[in-house]
Amino acid sequence: MRGVIVGETAEREELLAAAVVKAVKGTGAHAGSVFLRSRDRRSIVLAATCGVPPSQLGGWRLIPVSSPIPVAAAYSSGRTVHLADADETMRRFPQLSVALPYAFGSCSVPVGAGGETFGALATVWAAAPGSEGLSRAQRRQLRTIANRLGASLAALRARTGDPVECDPQTVPVETPAPSATAVRVGLFDWDLATGTFTVDDEFCAIFGLDPRAFDGRADALAARLHPGDLAAFRAAARAAAAEGRIVARRLRVRDGGGGGGGGGEGVYRTVELWGRVPEADDARARAHLVGAVVDPRAGSGAVAAVERLRDGLLSLAPDGRVGYANHSALQLLGVRGDELLGQCLWDVLPWLSDPDIEYRHRSAMVSQAPVSFLAFRPPDQWLAFALHPEADGVTGRVVPVGHPPSAAPAPDASAATTPATPPAAAPATASAAPPAAAPARLGVMYQVLQLGSALTVAATVREVCEVVADQLLPAFGGQQLAIYMVREGTMHLLFHTGHHEDFLDWLEGVPLHAHLPGTEALTTGTPLFIESQQDLARGYPGTPAGEASSWAYLPLIASGRPVGTCVLGFDEVHPFTAKDRDVLTALAGLIAQALERARLYDSEYALARGLQQAFLPHRLPVVPGVRTAARYLPGTSGMDIGGDWYDVIPTGIGVSLVIGDVEGHSIAAAATMVQLRSAVRAFAAVGHTPGDVMAGANRTLIDLDPGLLASCCYIRLEPRSHRAYAVSAGHPPPLLRRPGGTTDVLDLDVGPLLGVDRASVYPGTRTGLPPGSVLALYTDGLVEERGTDIDIGIDRLRASLAHARAGSLDELADRLLQDARRSTHRADDIALLLTEYGR
C-alpha cells in the first residue's frame, strides 16, 4: 500500500514541477511557484517552486485563503491577478509590498478543473517602474498551463484517489533555474571480452565523434587520444579486466575534428574516465565495464581564471548558501573554505550577521537587480560587496576599501533595490567601529507579517493561541510558549506548548499584585526580558527557573485593559537584541487585540450554540405507528452557528414533520430559527393545513424583519389514509424509500422562500406512504458541495438511503452522516430527520 501512495505522490510532484518550469519559461520569468489547498481548505500551501527557493519568498509557505496576497486572491476569486510592477503591487497589495519591497512584477492564476479550484500558480519577474508586465498572450499561456495542471490533478484523483491537498509540513518540490553546464558527462558500456563500446551521444561529443558513424571499436577512441596517453588507455583496459574498475584515469582528448599528428601536436583537453564492473551472478554481465567520461573543461577553466584574481569572488545559491569562494575571497573574509562552503555568509561570519545583509541578498534575487554595500570586518578592515544576480544564483564580488568612509549614513531599503552604486554610497553599517552583532534571526520581519496575516483569520481563542505559537517560536528561536489570562484578579493558564510540561506552573492562580515577572510585566504594561537564570535570581529571588534559561514576558493589553501575559521560554541563554525587543513589544499589542476579539467570538458562539441547542428537540415525541430519528451536526468553519432546525409535532389527525434552515451563521440566524420553530408549532397546533402553516410562518418572518430568508419543508402524515401532505418553501426535496428499497426524490410543488413576499402562497402535494416506508428530510449542508451541482449531492444521498443496511432508524441516520462526520471542513450545518411509517 505504501508503494502505491509513494507512487501517487511522485506523480503529483512531477506534474507540479513540470507545470511551474513551463510557466517560468513561457512568461520569461525568473521564478515561479505552485500552491495547493490544505486539507481544511482554510489555507493554500507552497507545493513547488522554480528559481527563487522558498526561503526567499518571505516565509509564506502557508497562506490563509482570505489573505490579501495575490496568489490567495487568485485561488479565492478564480481570476488572474496580474501586477505589472512594484507600484501596482503597492497599490493593490500593500501587505505584500511591505514584506517584499523589491522591484518585481507577478502574475497569479487559479489551478483547477470542472469548477473546482485546487490551488494557484504564480510567476515573478524583474520589473522596472512603469513596466507593462506580461502581454495578454503570455497571461493566456499561463492560464492554459494552470488549466492543464488542474486537469492532470483531477485525472490523477479520479484514477488513484489523491485528494489534491497539501500538508503544511510537506517539503515543497524545488526546481533550480536553468543555468549553463560547466561539466559534461558521457556514459559508456565497455564489453571487455570483445573490446567494443556502446556509448551515448554526449560521450561521442566529448571525443569528437559522429554518433551515427561510430562503430564501437576501441581503435576509433584511441585515435582521438593524445599519443602519450595511449599506454595509459591500454593500461586502463587491462586494469578493468583484472580488477573490475577504473579509478579516475585522466586522458587527453583531441579538441575538434582536425588532425593533430602523431607527434602530439594540436589542441587537447583533459577528461577523466571512471567505471566499474556490475556486481552480478551472470558471467556475461561481469564481462562489461559501465561508467562515464567526465569533461570538466568549462568548470576547471573558470576556476583557474577566478583563482588568479586579487578580487574576492563568491558564488551563492539562490538561498544564499556559498557554493564557491576563490582564495582571495577566503583571505578577505578571514575564513576557511570548509567553514564557509555550504553555509550562508551571515550564519558563519558574526560581523555579517546583520539582517540587512540577508535582506540585500533577497533583494538581488527577487528583483534581479545588482546591489552593493559596505561592511566592517573587525578590527580595522572595510570591505565593499557587490551582488550580481541571475535566476540560478548570485555572483558576489568583495574588495577592500582603503580607509573607512566618513560619516557613513545608515542603510535604507531603497539602496538595496537599485543598481549597484559606488561602495561608499551604499554602506551597510553606520559607525566606524560597530559593536559585535548578535546572530541574526532569519526572516523575523517576514514571520511578523505572517503572524499578522494569520491572526486576521483566527476566530477562536484556541486558534489565536495556536497561530501565536506556530509563528512566534520559529521566528525567535524559542522552545516554550505559555499564555496566561487574568480571571478574577489572578493568573490562569490558557495555553501552553513545548516539551517542558511544568513550564511556569508556579504562575497558575497567582494574584496580580505578586512580585513576579509574569504579573509585574502585566501590571506595569512593560515587557520584561530576562536573559539568564542569574538575571532572574537577582531580579526575582526565589522564582523557580525550571529548565528554561531565558524568558520574554509580554504584557497583553487591549483597549487599556490587562488581558494576560504571553511568555516565551528559551532552553539556552538568549540575548535579546534591540530589534527583538521592539518587534516583540509591537507583537504583544497585536496578540492582545486578537485574543480579546476571539474571547468575544467564543462568548457569542457559546450564547448562540446554547440558544440553538435549547430549542432543538432533546427527545422526539412517541407517536403510535411512527418511528423517528434526528441528527444535527454543526459546521466546522466560520461562525459555526446556523439556523437549521427540525421538529416532530403530534396533531389531532396524525403527526407533522418539519425541517428548516435560516440563512447565515450568527446569533441572529439562531434567534430567528427559534422564533420560526415556535410559529410553525403554533400554527400546526390549531389545526391549520400545511399550506396555511407555511404561509403563517412566512408572515411571521416578514413581521420579525430580521433581514434573513429561510427555507422549510412541512409534511403532515395521515396514518389512516396511508398518505402524506407536503409543502415546501424553497427547501431541498424529501426522499422516500419504499419497503422494497426503491428510493425516489419526491417531486413537490415548491413555493418561494420564507421572508420574500408577504402574499406568498404555498401549494401542497399529496403522496402515497406505504407501510414500511422511510421518509428523509434534510438541510442543504448534507448535499451541497462547493463547485458541484446540488442535484448531484441529492442523488448521492438518495443512493445511500437506498442501499444503506441498518438494524434501526438510529443506525441508518448515523450511516447517512458518516461521510459528513469525517469532513474536517464543513461550511454549513446539517440537520437530518428520518421517519419510518407503519411497520
N, C-alpha and C positions, 0 to 999 in steps of 0.2 A: 504493500500500500504506500509506503514511504517513497518508493521509487517512482510511483505514479505522481505523487504530489511534487516531488522534486522535478520531474519532467514537465509538469504543468507550469511550475514556477519559472523554469529555464525558458520555456517557450514564450511566456509572457515577457520576461526580461529581454529576450531577443526582439520581440515586437516593439517594445518601448525604445530600446537602444536604436533600432533601425529608423524609427519614426523621428526621433529627436535629431539624429545625424542628417536625415533628409531635410528636416526643417531648417537646420543651420545652413546647410549648403544651398538650399533653394532660395533662401532670403538674403544670402550674403552676410549673415550674422556671425558673430564670433562666439556666441554661447546660446544654449537652449536648455529647456527643462520640461519635464512632464510631471504633472501632479495627478494622483488618483484619489478618489474619495475614501474616507476612512470607514470603518465598519459601522459606526453610529451615524454616518452621514453629516456629522457636525463640522468636519474638517476635511481639507484636502492635504495629502501627504506627498512630499517630494519622492518620486519613484525613479526618475532617471535624469541624467544631465549630460551635456556635451559641451566641452570647452571649459568655462569657469566652473570650478568644483563647488560642492555645497557649502564649504567653509567660507566662500567668498560671497555668498548670497544673503549676508546679513543675518544668518541664524534662522531664516524662515524655512524650516523643514516641515513644520506642521502649521497650517494656516486655517483659522476658523472660516467657514464659508461666508460669514457675514462681514469679514474684514474688508476695510477699504484698500484692498490690494488688487492690482489689475488681474492677476491670474484667478483670484477668488471671484472677482466680478464677472469674468468670462464664464466661469463654472456656474455661478448662480443665475446669470441672465441668459446664458446660451448664446451670447453675442460676442463678436470680435471687439477687443479693446486695443486700439492702436494709438500709441503715444509716440509722436514723431521725434521729440527731443526732450531735454531736461525741463524746458519752460512749460511745455504742455503737461509733463508729468507732475510738476509742482502745482499747476492749476487744478488738475483733476484728481490727483492722488498725493496730497501733501505729505501724508504719513510715510509713503514710500520715499519721497524726496528727502525727508529728514534722515531716514535710515541709510539711504544710498545716494548721497548728494554728489553724483558724478554725471558727466556728460554722456548720456546714453539714451537710445530710444528702445522701445519694446513693443511687441505685439503678442497678445494672448488670445487664444481661441479655445472654445469648448471641445472636448473629446467625447463622443457618444454615438449612439445608434438607435434607431427606432423610437425616437422621442425620449430616450433615457440618456442622462449625462453621467459619464464615468469619471471625468476629470477635466483637465485643461492642459494645453500645450503652449509654451511661451518661448520667444526668441528675443535676444538682446544684441544690439549693435552700437558701435561708436557713432555719436551724432553731435555735430556742431550745432550751436544755436541757429534756429531758422531752418533746420533740415526738414525735408518733406517726408522723411521716413520711407516706409515700404510703398511701392506702387500698388495699384489695385490688383494687377496681375499677381504680384508676389503675395498679397493678402489672400487672394483666391487660392493660390497654390498652397499656402499654409493651412487654409481651411480644408482643402482637399486631403492633405496629409493627415490632418486630425480626424477627418471623417473616415478615412481608410483605416486608421488605427482603431477608431471606435468600432468599425465593422469587424475587424480582426479580433478584437477583445470580446465582442458579442458572440462571434463564432466559436471562440475558444471556450467561453462559458457554456454555450449550448452543447459542445462536444465533451467537455470534461467536468463541468460544474464549477469552474473557477468563478468566484463571486465578483471579480473585478473590483477588489478592495485592496487597500494598502495599510498594513500595520505601521503605526508611528515608529516602532522600533526597527523596522526593516531598513537595512542599509541601501541607499539608492544606487542604481546602476550608473557607473561613471564611464563615459567615453571621452578620451582625450581629443583635443582639437587636432586636425591633420597637420603634420609637420614633415619637413624634408628628412629623408632617410640617410643616416650617417653611416650605417653598416649594412652591407649586402650579404645575404646568406643563400647559398645554393645547396641543394640536397642531392645525395647520390646513393646508389646501391651497387657495390663493387663485388662481382662474382669472382672470388679468389681462385676457383677451380679453372675457369675459362679466361680470366683476366679482363672480362668485358664490364663496361659501366652502363648503368641505367641512371639518367640524370634528369633534373628538371630544367626549365628554360633559364632560370636565374643562374644555375651552375654554368650553362653554356655561355651566358652573357659575361660572366666573370672571366672565363677562359677565352673569350673572343671567338666562340664557335657558333656556327649556324645550327640551331637545334634540328632543322629538317635534314641537314646533310651529315650530322654526326653519326658515325656508325657504331659507337660504343667501344671502340678499341682504345686500349691504354696508349698506343703509339700516337694517336691523334692528340691526346692530352699532353704527352711528353714533348711533342713538337712545339707546344705553347710555353714550355718552361725554359728558364734560363739554363744554358748548358751546364753551368756549375752546380745546378740543383738536381740534375738527372740522377746522380748517385743517391741523393737523399730520397728522391721519389721511389727508386727501386728498393732502398732500404726500408722505406715505409711499407711497401708491399710485402717484403719478407717478414717484417715485424708483425704486420697484421695477420699473415698466415700462421705465424708461430704463436703469437700472444693473444690474438683476438681483438686487438685495439690499436689505435693510433693516438698518441698523446701530442697534441699541438705541434705538428710538424709544419714549419714555416717554409714556403716556397715562393720563388719569384716568377710571376706570370707576365708574359709579353703584353704590353698595353697596346690595344688597337690591332688591326688585322694585317699590318705591314710585315716586312721581313725582320731583320734583326741579326741575321748571320750567325754562323757557328761560333764566332769568337766572343759572343756575349754582348755585341753591340746592340743598340736600340734602347727603347724605354720599357722599363719593367716596374711592376708594383708587387708588394709583398702580400701574400694571402696565408691563411692558416688552414690546415687540414685536420679535421677531427673525425674519429669514427670508432666503432666497436662492433664485434660480432654479437648478434642476438643470442640471448640465453634461451635455448630451445632444445628439445629432445630430438628434433628432426635433423639428421646429418646434413641435408641439403640447406636448411636454414643456417646452420653453423658455418657453411662454406661461403656465406655472404658477409660483407662488411658494409654497414649502413652508417651514414654520417653526413657531415656538412663541410663545405668550404666557406670560410668567412673572409670577406674583403672589407677591412676597416679603413680603407684609404681616406674617405672623406672625414671620418671622425678623427683618425690619428693625425691627418694633416692639419686639421683645425686646431687640435690640442697643441701640436708643436708650434704653430704660429702664435697662439694665445699665450703660451708659456714664455715666449720671447719678449712679451710686452712688459714695460715697467708699470703700467697702469694695472690696478686690480680689476679682474673681470669675474663675474659670477653668473651662473645660470640657475634661475629659480623656476621651480614648477609653478603651475597656476595657483596652488595653495600656499606658496611661499617657501616651500622646502628647497634647500640648496642641493642641486644636482651636480654642480661642478664649481670649483674655485681654483683659479690659477695660483701659482706660487706667490705672486705679488699681492694678490688679494689676501691670502692667508697671513702674510707678513704684516700688511697694513692693519688687518683686523686683530692681529695678535692671538691667533687660534690655530690649532692643529686641524688637519683635514679630517681625521677620524672623529673629531669633536663636532665639526660643522656639517659634514655631508649628511643629508637625510633629515636635517633639522631646519627650523626657521631661525633667521638671524636674531629676532627679538626673544627667542627662547634660550639661545646659547650665550649671547653677549649681554651682560647686565646693563651696559651703557647704551644699548639699543632697545631695552625693554620698555620703551615708551609707547603707549597705544597709538600715538601719532605715526610711528614708523609703519606699523601694520596697516594703519589707515591709508597711508600713501601707496603701499603695495596694492591694496584692494582698489584704490582709485585708478592705478595704472591698468589693472586687469579689467575692471568693469568699463572704464571709459576708453580703453585702448589708446590713451594719450600719455606721452612721456611725462615724468615728474622728476624733480630734483630737490635735494635738501642737504643741510649740513648736520653733522653730528660730532659730539665731543668725546674723544677717547681719552680717558684719564691716563697719565696725569696732565699732559700738555699738548695733545695732538687733535687738530681739527681735520675731519675728513669730509669731502664732498661726494655725495652719492647721486647718481643719475640712473633712473629705471626706464628701460625701453621695452614696452610690452608687445607681444604678439599673442595670437589666440592660444598658442601652445605653451606659453610661459613668458618670463621676463628676463632680459639681459641686464645685469647690473654693472655699473662702472664705478670704481672707487679710486679717488685720487687725493693725495694730501694737499692741505691748504697751508701755505707758508706761515701765516700768522692768524690768530683768532680775529674774527670780524668784530668791529667795534659797534657798540650799541645795536646788537642784533635784535631785530624785532621778533615778537612771538609769532609762531606759525599760525596761519589761518587756513580755513578749508579751501579757499579759492586757489591758494598756491598749489594744492595737491591735485587740482583738476585742470591746470593749464599746461601748455607745452613747457618743456624743460627750459629753465632760466639760468643765468649765471649763478654759481654756487652761493655767493653772498646774498642773493636776492630771495632765497627760499630756505632760511635756516630752520632746523627742527628743534633747536634748543635756544633758550633765551639768555643764558648767562655764560660768562667765560669759564666758570668753574662750577658746573652743575653738580648737585649732590647725587649720590648713588641712587639710581632709580630702583623702585620696588618692582618685583616681577609683574609683568602686565597681565591683566585678566582679559583673555582673548574674547573680543566680541561683547564686552559688557554692555555697551550702549545699545547694541542690537538686541540683546536679551531684555533690556529695559523696555524697548519699544514693543518687543514681542509680548512682554508681560502686560503692558497697557492694552494691546490689542486683544489678548486672551481674556482679560478681566471684563472687557465690554460684553462678552457673550457668556460669562459665567453667571448663572442665575442664582443658584442656591449657595448657602454658606459653605457647604461641603465642597462645591465646585470651586468657589473662590479660594478656599484653603489649598485645594489640590493644585490649582493654577499657580499660586504663590510658591508652593514647594517645587513644582516642576520647573519654574523659570528662575527663581532666586538662587537656589542651591547651586546649579551648574554655573550660573553667571559669576558667583563669588567664591566658588570652591568649597562651600560648606558641606558638612555631613549631617547636621541635625537641624530641624526646624520645628518650633513649637509656637502655637498661637493661644494666648490666654485672653479670656474675655472677662469683663467686670460684671458681676452679678451680685446685687445686694451688698455692695461695698467690699467684696472680696474677689480674689482672682480664681478663675476656674478654667481648667484646660479644655480648649475647644478642639484642638487638632495637634497631632504630633507625627513626624515621620523621621526615620533614621534608625540606626542599628543599636542605639542605647535606649532601651525601653524605659529606664528610670530618669531620662534627661529632664531636669527641672521639676521632679516630683515634689520637691520641697516648697514649690511656689503655689501648689494647689491649696485653696482655702485661706491664703494669706490676706490680711486686711490691707487696704490701700495705704494706710499710714505707716506700714512697716518699713524699717530701714534696710531695704533690699534692692538690688539693681532692677529687678523686674517691676517693682512698684514705683520706685523713685523716677525711673525714666518716664513713666506714665503721668505721675502727679506733677512733675516739672515740665513735661512736654519736650524734653531734650533727649535725643538719642544718646545711648551710653555704649561706648566701645571699649571693651576690656581685652587687652592683647595677650595676657598671660595669667596663669594661676597666681603668680606673685602679686600682680596688679589687683586681682580680685581679693586676695588676703589683706592687702594694705587698705583698700577702699571699703571692704565689707567683711571685716573679720568674722570668722565662724560660718560664712556662707559655703555650703557644700560645692565643691568644684566638679565632683563626679569624674567622668572620663574625658571631658572636654578640656581644651587648652586655651581657647579664645571664644569671646562671645560678642554679639552685636544685639543690643536691646533697642528695639524701635517702638516708640510710643505710637499707638493708633488713635488718632483724634479726628473725629468727624464733626463738622459744624460746631466746633468749640467744645465738644463733649468727649470725655475719655471713653473709648470703646474697649481697648485692651492693649496688649503688648505682643509684638512679634519678635521672636528670639531666634537668631542664627547661631549655631554652635559649630566649632571647628576642632577636629581631632588634634591638629598640630598648631603651634603658635602661629598666629596670623596677624601680620602688621596691616593696619587699615590705612591706606593712603588717603590723602585729602579728597581725591576723586571718589574713592569708595564711600567715604563718609557723606559727601554731598549727594551722591546717587541714592544711597540707602535712605538718607533723610527724606529726599523727594519721594521715594517709593513708599515710605511709611504713610504719607497722606493719601496716596493712590490706593493702597491696600485698605486703609480705614474707610474711605468712601465706598469702596466695593463691598466691604463687609457690612457696612450699615445698610446699603441698598439691598444686599442679599438677605439680611435679617428681616427687613420689611417684606421682601418677597416670600420668605419662609412663613412669616406670620399670616400674610394674605393667603398663601397656599393652605395652611392649616385651617384657617377660617372657612375657605371655600370648600375644602375637602370634607370638613366636618359638616358643613351645611348640606353638601350633596349626599354624604353617607347617611345623615339623619333622616332625609326624606325619601331615600330609596327603600323599598320594602325589605325589611330584615327577614321576614318569613312570609311566603306566599300563602294565600288562603287555601284551605282544603275544600274542593268542590266535588261532589259526587260525580263519578264517571269521567272526570278530567284530571290529568296529572300535569304539573307544570315544573319547570326548572329554569332558573335565570342565572346569568353571569354578567359581571361588569368588570372591565379592565380599563384602568386609566391609561392615558397616553404616557409615553416615556420621554417626551421632549416638550419644549416650550413651557407654558404655564402649568401644564399637566392637569388642568381642571376643565372639564367640559360640561355641556348641558344635556348629556344623554340621560334618558330615564326609561323605565319600564314599569308596568303595573298590571295587576290582575284584579278585576273588580266584579264581585258577585252581584247579580241583579235578580229581580223578581222572576225573569223568564230565562235565565241562563247565567253566562259569565262573559265579561268583556275583557279583551286583551288589548293592551296599549303599549306602544313603543314610540319614542320621540327623541328629537335631537335639536337643541337650541344652538345656533351658530356661535362660534367663538370659544375661547378658553380663558375664563375670567370669573371673578365673583359675580359680575352682572349676569353672565350666562348661567351660573349655578342658581342664582336667585330667581331668574326668570323661569328656569326649569321647575323650581319648587312651586311657583305660582301657577304655571300651566298645568302641572300634575294635579294640583288641588282643584283647578277649574274643571278639568276633564272628569275627575271623580264626582264633583258636584252635579254636573250636567247628566252624567250616567246614572246617578243615584235617583234622580226624579223621573227616570224612565224615558228620556229623550231618545230619538232614533240616532243611529250612528252619524248620519249626515248633520243632524241638529247639534249633536255633541261637538263635532268638529267646527261647525260654524260658530258655536258659542265660545269655543277655545280661541278661535280666530279673533272674535270681537274683544275678548279679554286681553289678548296680547296687544292689540292695537290701542286699547284703553290704557294699558300699562305704559305704553310708549317707551320701551327700553332701547329702541334703535336696533333691535335684533329680530331676525327671522327664525322660524323653526319649521321642521318637518315632523309629521306624525302619521302613524297608521293605527287605526282603531278597528277591531274586529269583535263583533258580538256573536258568540256561539249559541246556537239554538239546538240543544241536545235532542229534544223531542222530534224535531223535523230533520235531524242529521244535516243541518245546513249552517252556513256562516254568512254573516252580512258584514262587508268590509268597506271602509272608506280610507282614502289616502290623501294627505296634504303634502304632495311633493316628496314622499318618502320612498326608499327602495322597496321593491315589491316583496311580499312574503313568499316563502317556499312551502310547498305541500308535498309530503312523502306519503303515498298511499300504502295500504297494507302489503301489497305485492312488491314494494320497493321502488316503484316508478315515482320519480320526483319531478315536479313541474314548478316553474315560476308562475305565480298567479297573475293573470292579466287583469288588473284593476283599472277602473276609471279613476284617473288621478286628478285631483283638484290642485289649486295653487298653494304655495307655501303659506303657512300661518304668518299674519302680520303684514301682508301685501295690500289687501283691499278689504275694507270692512264688509262689503257686499258679496264677498266670495261665496260660491255655492259648492258643496262637496257631494258629488253623486255617489251612490252606493252600488256595490257589486255583490250579487249573491252567488255562492258557490257551494257545491255539494261537499260533505265532510263524512266520508265513510268511516265506520268504527275501526279503530286501529290506526288512524291517520296521525301523522306528526306534523304540526304546523310550526314553522320557524319564522320569528320576527327578529330583526337585527338592525343595527345602525350602520352607516356607511363606513365607519372605521374598520369594519371586518372585511369589506370587499373592495375598498378603494386603495389604489396604489399609484404613487406619482408616476406620470408618464404612461399609464395604462388605462384603457377604457374601462369604466366601472362595470359594463356588461360582462367583461371577461372575468372580473372578480366574482360577480354574481353567479355566473355559470360554474366557476370553480367551486364555490360554496355549495351549489346545487348537486354537483357530482360528489362532493364529500358527504353530504347528507344522504345521498342515495346509497353509497357504498360503505358508510361507516357501520361497523359492527360494535354494538354496545349492549350490555346487560340491563342498563337502566337509562332513564332520561338524563340523570346527572352525568353519567359516564359519557353519553352521547354529546352533551354540552361541552365537556372537557375535551373530547376528541376534536370537535369543530374549532376549538380555540387553541389547540396545541401549537400550531404554527405561529399564531399571534403572540402567544406567551413567550416563545423563543426569540422574538424580534427584540433587538436592542434599540431600535429607533422606530417608535410607533407614534406618528404625528397626531393621531386622533384617538379619542376614547372609543370603546367598543361596548355595546350593550346587546345581549342575546336573550331572547325569551322563547323557550320551546314548550309546546303544549301537545300532549298525547290524548286523543279523544276516544272514549268509549271502548277500552279494552280491559 
